[in-house]
Amino acid sequence: MQLSDLKNRWNEVLDLLLEQDRIAWLAFFDARLVSYENNCLTLDFADSQKFSGPHDFKAARNPDHTAKLIAAIKQVFGEEPAIIEQ
C-alpha cells in the first residue's frame, strides 16, 4: 500500500467508519494524510483555513476511535497500520 492508494480510497475508509461510529468518523473526517512509511500512517489535523490559532482535538479521539479507523483501513486494504497524529 502506498500513500497515493490511501488518498485515492480514503473516502471508502471514511464511509465504513461512518457506518460503524459517527463520532469516530467526526474525529477523523478532516485528517490530512501526510505519509505512509513502515506501516505507519501519519495524519495531520492542522487547518489554517478553519482556525486562527493552534488547536488540538487529540483528546477527543480516543483509542476506540483509532481502533475503528484501523479496522476500516484493514477492510479496504487488508493492512493494519499504526496511526501517528501530528
C-alpha positions, 0 to 999 in steps of 0.5 A, a space after each residue: 500500500 502506498 500513500 497515493 492508494 490511501 488518498 485515492 480510497 480514503 473516502 471508502 475508509 471514511 464511509 465504513 467508519 461512518 457506518 460503524 461510529 459517527 463520532 469516530 468518523 467526526 474525529 477523523 473526517 478532516 485528517 490530512 494524510 501526510 505519509 505512509 512509511 513502515 506501516 505507519 500512517 501519519 495524519 495531520 489535523 492542522 487547518 489554517 483555513 478553519 482556525 486562527 490559532 493552534 488547536 488540538 482535538 487529540 483528546 477527543 479521539 480516543 483509542 476506540 476511535 483509532 481502533 475503528 479507523 484501523 479496522 476500516 483501513 484493514 477492510 479496504 486494504 487488508 493492512 493494519 497500520 499504526 496511526 501517528 497524529 501530528 
